[in-house]
């Protein structure tokens, strides 16, 4: 446990304070200089932050315990991913107003202007990513110099399975590091964590790199893989097999299987299963569809309901019944 007398960022630390100026100094030591104001004078500040740094990344769980305005201006040297665990944040990013809550994360670019308004009950999981490290990694993956052109969407819908998976992965690693902080002292572990989260951030979080990669991938897909993908997307409810799919696109089952593995990283049937899982989720959220998890799951070919629920929770972070409960 540290207090405001130890301002330098530590690799692993727990910070707390009830003093506004002290809190601002601690947070500035981890992120950047900023303006911090309490919105309601009668509230007692109860700042708490659990922090873990590993290489070019740092993770935090943090809260202020009172309604505050946090105005760093531009971040300059890092990207910032913020995921409210409770409460909400009303933000202005380059003059545009956004609202962030447990279902909507935010990503802030180094050069954008940021102004946040945390609710009194707001707590966040926060990931800081060094700008230079992420941009170097993006250039290495792309095979060319990107010139600092990495950009993410400011608001991220956590119903997106890829975005949710990235957040879940980052939270899991944070938990493991907090349980054994010596892991961060091992160079191979640090490198593995950096490579994993930088690569998946670029490919799973919505932004310019993701869209460019998707367009590039689609242009190089072999004809038979692209046709099979389009066919499955057009009628995923049909009783499709590898044999029928191969006949549909005019290649052997082996050629089709190898094409999917090489260019999409999954087998044709795994691709179809993931596609049907997406459609099942859409139906669970649709008030017009049957109000039965069993009916929706079996319609999309998931007859082992226990396995369906487990796979669904692993992918989306909630039980199918919880999704259905959020129907409009």
C-alpha positions in Angstrom: 0.0 0.0 0.0 1.4 3.4 -1.0 0.3 7.0 -0.5 1.0 10.3 -2.1 4.5 10.5 -0.6 5.6 7.9 -3.2 4.7 9.5 -6.5 6.8 7.5 -9.0 5.1 4.8 -10.9 5.9 1.3 -9.5 5.7 -2.0 -11.4 3.1 -3.2 -8.9 1.3 -1.1 -6.3 -1.9 -0.2 -4.5 -2.6 3.5 -4.1 -5.3 5.2 -2.1 -6.0 8.8 -0.9 -8.8 11.1 0.3 -6.9 14.2 -0.8 -7.6 15.8 -4.2 -4.1 17.2 -4.9 -2.4 14.0 -3.7 -4.7 11.9 -5.9 -3.9 14.0 -8.9 -0.2 13.7 -8.3 -0.4 9.9 -8.0 -2.4 9.5 -11.1 -0.2 11.9 -13.0 2.8 9.7 -12.2 1.2 6.7 -13.8 -0.4 8.4 -16.8 0.2 12.1 -17.5 -0.4 15.6 -16.0 -4.1 16.5 -15.9 -6.7 18.6 -14.2 -8.8 16.9 -11.5 -11.9 18.5 -10.0 -14.6 17.2 -7.7 -18.1 18.0 -9.1 -19.9 17.9 -5.8 -18.2 19.6 -2.9 -20.0 17.6 -0.3 -18.7 14.2 -1.4 -15.7 12.5 0.2 -13.0 11.5 -2.3 -12.1 7.8 -1.9 -9.5 7.2 -4.6 -8.2 3.6 -4.9 -6.0 2.1 -7.6 -4.5 -1.3 -8.0 -1.8 -1.0 -10.6 0.5 -3.4 -12.5 3.0 -2.5 -15.1 4.6 -5.1 -17.5 6.8 -3.8 -20.3 5.0 -1.4 -22.7 1.7 -2.0 -20.9 0.1 -1.3 -17.6 -3.1 -2.5 -16.1 -5.2 -0.8 -13.4 -8.5 -1.1 -11.5 -9.3 2.4 -10.3 -12.1 4.5 -8.8 -12.4 8.0 -7.3 -15.4 7.2 -5.0 -16.9 10.7 -5.9 -18.1 12.4 -9.0 -15.0 13.9 -10.6 -13.9 15.7 -13.8 -10.6 14.4 -15.2 -9.1 16.5 -18.0 -5.7 15.4 -19.3 -6.0 17.1 -22.7 -3.9 15.0 -25.0 -2.2 11.8 -23.8 0.7 12.2 -26.3 2.8 9.1 -25.5 0.2 6.4 -25.0 -3.1 4.9 -26.0 -5.6 4.4 -23.2 -8.3 1.7 -23.1 -11.0 2.2 -20.4 -13.7 -0.3 -19.4 -16.2 0.8 -16.7 -16.9 -2.1 -14.4 -19.5 -0.1 -12.6 -21.1 3.3 -13.0 -20.5 5.4 -16.1 -18.4 8.1 -17.6 -19.5 11.0 -19.8 -16.6 12.0 -22.0 -15.7 14.6 -24.6 -13.2 13.4 -27.2 -12.1 16.1 -29.6 -15.4 17.9 -28.8 -17.6 14.8 -29.4 -19.7 13.7 -26.5 -19.6 9.9 -25.6 -21.1 7.8 -22.9 -19.2 4.8 -21.5 -20.5 2.1 -19.2 -20.1 -1.6 -18.5 -21.1 -2.5 -22.1 -19.2 0.3 -23.9 -15.4 0.7 -23.5 -13.5 3.7 -24.8 -10.1 3.9 -26.6 -8.2 7.2 -26.6 -5.5 8.0 -29.1 -2.3 9.9 -28.0 -3.1 13.1 -30.0 -6.9 13.4 -29.3 -8.2 15.7 -26.6 -9.9 14.0 -23.7 -12.2 15.3 -21.0 -13.9 12.8 -18.6 -16.7 13.0 -16.1 -16.7 9.9 -13.8 -19.9 9.2 -11.8 -19.4 8.7 -8.1 -19.9 4.9 -8.4 -17.7 4.6 -11.5 -14.8 2.1 -11.3 -12.8 1.1 -14.3 -10.4 -1.5 -15.7 -7.8 0.6 -17.5 -5.0 -0.5 -19.9 -2.2 1.9 -20.9 -0.3 1.0 -24.1 2.9 2.8 -25.0 2.4 4.6 -28.3 5.9 3.8 -29.7 5.6 0.1 -28.9 2.2 -0.3 -30.5 3.1 1.6 -33.7 6.3 -0.4 -34.1 4.4 -3.6 -33.6 1.8 -2.5 -36.2 4.5 -1.7 -38.7 6.1 -5.1 -38.1 2.8 -7.0 -38.7 1.9 -4.9 -41.8 5.4 -5.4 -43.2 5.8 -1.7 -44.0 6.2 1.6 -42.1 2.8 2.9 -41.1 4.1 6.3 -40.0 2.1 6.4 -36.8 -1.2 5.9 -38.6 -2.7 3.4 -36.1 -6.2 4.6 -35.0 -9.0 3.0 -33.0 -12.7 3.7 -32.8 -13.3 5.8 -29.7 -16.3 3.9 -28.5 -16.2 0.1 -28.4 -19.3 -2.1 -28.1 -18.4 -4.9 -25.8 -21.2 -7.1 -27.2 -18.6 -7.6 -30.0 -17.1 -11.0 -29.4 -13.6 -9.9 -30.5 -13.5 -6.8 -28.3 -14.9 -8.7 -25.3 -12.3 -11.4 -25.8 -9.5 -8.8 -25.8 -10.8 -7.2 -22.6 -11.3 -10.6 -21.0 -7.7 -11.6 -21.9 -6.2 -8.4 -20.5 -8.2 -8.8 -17.3 -7.1 -12.4 -16.9 -3.4 -11.5 -17.4 -3.8 -8.6 -14.9 -5.3 -11.1 -12.3 -2.4 -13.6 -12.9 0.2 -10.8 -12.5 -1.4 -9.6 -9.4 -1.3 -13.1 -8.0 2.3 -13.5 -8.8 4.0 -10.2 -9.5 7.4 -12.0 -10.1 6.1 -13.0 -13.5 6.6 -9.4 -14.7 10.3 -9.7 -13.8 10.8 -12.5 -16.3 11.8 -11.2 -19.8 10.1 -14.1 -21.7 6.9 -13.6 -19.8 6.9 -9.8 -20.4 7.6 -10.3 -24.1 4.8 -12.9 -24.4 2.3 -10.7 -22.7 3.3 -7.7 -24.8 3.2 -9.6 -28.1 -0.2 -11.2 -27.2 -2.0 -8.0 -26.2 -0.4 -5.8 -28.9 -1.2 -8.2 -31.7 -4.8 -8.9 -30.5 -5.4 -5.2 -29.8 -4.6 -4.4 -33.5 -6.6 -7.3 -34.8 -9.6 -7.5 -32.4 -10.3 -3.9 -31.4 -12.2 -1.8 -34.0 -10.0 0.7 -35.9 -8.0 1.5 -39.0 -5.7 -1.5 -38.7 -8.5 -4.0 -38.4 -10.4 -2.6 -41.3 -7.3 -2.4 -43.5 -6.4 -6.0 -42.6 -9.9 -7.2 -43.3 -9.9 -5.7 -46.7 -6.4 -7.1 -47.5 -7.4 -10.5 -46.3 -10.5 -10.6 -48.4 -8.6 -9.6 -51.6 -6.2 -12.6 -51.2 -8.7 -15.3 -50.2 -8.8 -18.1 -52.8 -11.9 -18.2 -54.8 -13.2 -21.4 -53.3 -12.7 -20.1 -49.7 -14.4 -16.8 -50.5 -17.4 -18.6 -52.2 -17.7 -21.1 -49.3 -17.6 -18.3 -46.8 -20.3 -16.3 -48.7 -22.5 -19.4 -49.0 -22.4 -20.1 -45.3 -23.2 -16.5 -44.4 -26.2 -16.6 -46.8 -27.8 -19.7 -45.3 -26.2 -20.7 -42.0 -29.5 -22.4 -40.9 -29.2 -25.0 -43.7 -27.8 -28.5 -42.9 -24.3 -27.8 -44.3 -21.5 -30.4 -44.3 -17.9 -30.3 -45.5 -19.0 -32.6 -48.4 -21.9 -30.5 -49.5 -19.9 -27.3 -49.1 -17.1 -28.7 -51.2 -19.5 -29.7 -53.9 -21.1 -26.2 -53.8 -17.8 -24.5 -54.6 -16.3 -27.2 -56.8 -13.3 -28.4 -54.9 -12.4 -31.5 -52.8 -13.1 -31.6 -49.1 -9.4 -31.7 -48.4 -8.7 -28.6 -50.5 -11.5 -26.7 -48.8 -10.3 -27.7 -45.3 -6.7 -26.7 -46.1 -7.9 -23.4 -47.6 -9.9 -22.4 -44.5 -7.1 -23.5 -42.1 -4.5 -21.5 -44.1 -6.4 -18.3 -44.8 -9.0 -18.1 -42.0 -7.3 -20.1 -39.2 -10.3 -22.4 -38.6 -11.9 -25.4 -40.2 -15.0 -24.9 -42.4 -17.2 -26.4 -39.7 -15.7 -24.3 -36.9 -16.3 -21.2 -39.1 -20.0 -22.3 -39.5 -20.3 -23.0 -35.8 -19.0 -19.5 -34.9 -21.3 -18.0 -37.5 -24.3 -19.8 -36.0 -23.3 -18.7 -32.5 -23.4 -15.0 -33.8 -26.9 -15.6 -35.2 -28.1 -17.2 -32.0 -26.9 -14.2 -30.0 -28.7 -11.9 -32.4 -31.9 -13.9 -31.8 -31.5 -13.9 -28.1 -31.4 -10.1 -28.2 -34.3 -9.8 -30.6 -37.7 -9.4 -28.8 -39.5 -10.8 -31.9 -37.7 -14.2 -31.7 -38.9 -17.0 -29.4 -38.4 -16.3 -25.7 -36.7 -19.6 -25.1 -33.0 -20.3 -25.0 -33.6 -23.9 -25.9 -35.7 -23.0 -29.0 -33.1 -20.6 -30.3 -30.2 -22.9 -29.6 -31.7 -25.9 -31.3 -32.8 -23.8 -34.3 -29.2 -22.9 -34.9 -28.1 -26.5 -34.4 -26.9 -26.5 -30.8 -28.5 -29.5 -29.4 -26.2 -30.1 -26.4 -27.5 -27.2 -24.3 -24.9 -27.4 -21.6 -22.1 -27.2 -24.0 -23.8 -24.3 -25.9 -24.2 -22.3 -22.7 -20.6 -23.0 -21.7 -19.2 -22.0 -25.2 -21.5 -19.0 -25.2 -20.4 -17.8 -21.8 -16.7 -18.2 -22.8 -17.2 -16.2 -25.9 -19.5 -13.4 -24.7 -18.9 -13.3 -21.0 -22.5 -14.1 -19.9 -25.1 -16.8 -19.9 -27.6 -16.9 -22.8 -30.4 -16.2 -20.3 -28.6 -13.0 -19.3 -28.4 -11.9 -22.9 -32.1 -12.6 -23.4 -33.0 -10.6 -20.2 -31.6 -7.5 -22.0 -34.1 -7.6 -24.9 -35.5 -4.2 -25.8 
